[in-house]
Amino acid sequence: MIRKECLDTASTITASDRQNDYGTPENNFQVIAELWSAYKRVDFTATDVAVLLALLKIARIKTSPQKEDNWVDLAGYAACGCEVSTCTKA
């Protein structure tokens, strides 16, 4: 898979498939942050969720670097992290 295919696939997944299933990254990552915060009794943000999910993918890449899905998901989490960390609330 070339980088454009990886990024295009990540874009398709995050902008349509996943968003249709789970809602916007802002909303979904905020729900995850609230659940993690309650469970760990530590404050997490939506940006923290994006970073930690990216680290999960990096850990999987360390074990299986040839698995394209991990690279695509990492690109997707990076894009979602960019969006949730720079999103202005109206």
C-alpha positions as CSV (number, residue, x, y, z in Angstrom):
1,M,0.0,0.0,0.0
2,I,1.4,3.4,-0.9
3,R,1.0,6.4,1.4
4,K,-1.8,8.0,-0.6
5,E,-3.8,4.7,-0.4
6,C,-3.2,4.6,3.4
7,L,-4.3,8.2,3.9
8,D,-7.3,7.8,1.5
9,T,-8.4,4.7,3.3
10,A,-8.1,6.4,6.7
11,S,-10.0,9.4,5.4
12,T,-12.9,7.2,4.1
13,I,-13.0,5.2,7.3
14,T,-12.9,8.2,9.7
15,A,-15.2,10.5,7.6
16,S,-17.9,8.1,6.8
17,D,-17.9,4.5,8.1
18,R,-16.8,5.1,11.7
19,Q,-18.6,8.5,11.9
20,N,-21.8,6.8,10.8
21,D,-21.4,4.1,13.4
22,Y,-20.0,6.0,16.3
23,G,-20.6,9.8,15.7
24,T,-18.1,12.5,15.3
25,P,-14.6,12.1,16.8
26,E,-15.3,15.1,19.1
27,N,-18.4,13.4,20.6
28,N,-17.1,9.9,20.6
29,F,-13.7,10.7,22.0
30,Q,-15.3,12.9,24.7
31,V,-17.5,10.0,25.8
32,I,-14.5,7.7,25.9
33,A,-12.5,10.4,27.9
34,E,-15.4,10.6,30.4
35,L,-15.5,6.9,30.8
36,W,-11.8,6.5,31.2
37,S,-11.8,9.5,33.7
38,A,-14.4,7.8,35.8
39,Y,-12.7,4.4,35.7
40,K,-9.2,5.7,36.5
41,R,-10.2,8.8,38.6
42,V,-7.8,10.8,36.4
43,D,-9.0,13.5,34.0
44,F,-8.7,12.5,30.3
45,T,-9.5,14.7,27.3
46,A,-10.7,13.8,23.8
47,T,-7.1,14.7,22.7
48,D,-5.7,12.2,25.3
49,V,-8.0,9.6,23.8
50,A,-6.6,10.2,20.3
51,V,-3.0,10.0,21.6
52,L,-3.6,6.8,23.6
53,L,-5.4,5.1,20.8
54,A,-2.5,6.0,18.5
55,L,-0.1,4.5,21.0
56,L,-2.2,1.3,21.0
57,K,-1.8,1.1,17.2
58,I,2.0,1.8,17.6
59,A,2.2,-1.1,20.0
60,R,0.4,-3.3,17.5
61,I,2.7,-2.1,14.7
62,K,5.7,-3.1,16.8
63,T,4.4,-6.6,16.8
64,S,3.0,-6.7,13.3
65,P,4.5,-4.0,11.1
66,Q,3.4,-5.6,7.9
67,K,-0.3,-5.4,8.9
68,E,-1.7,-2.5,6.8
69,D,-4.8,-2.0,8.9
70,N,-2.7,-0.8,11.9
71,W,-1.0,1.9,9.7
72,V,-4.4,3.0,8.4
73,D,-5.9,3.2,11.9
74,L,-2.8,5.1,13.1
75,A,-3.3,7.7,10.3
76,G,-7.0,7.9,11.2
77,Y,-6.4,8.4,14.9
78,A,-3.8,11.1,14.1
79,A,-6.4,12.9,11.8
80,C,-9.1,12.6,14.5
81,G,-6.6,13.9,17.1
82,C,-5.8,16.9,15.0
83,E,-9.5,17.6,14.6
84,V,-10.5,17.3,18.2
85,S,-7.5,19.2,19.5
86,T,-8.1,22.2,17.2
87,C,-11.9,22.1,17.1
88,T,-13.4,25.3,18.4
89,K,-16.6,24.9,20.4
90,A,-19.5,27.1,19.4
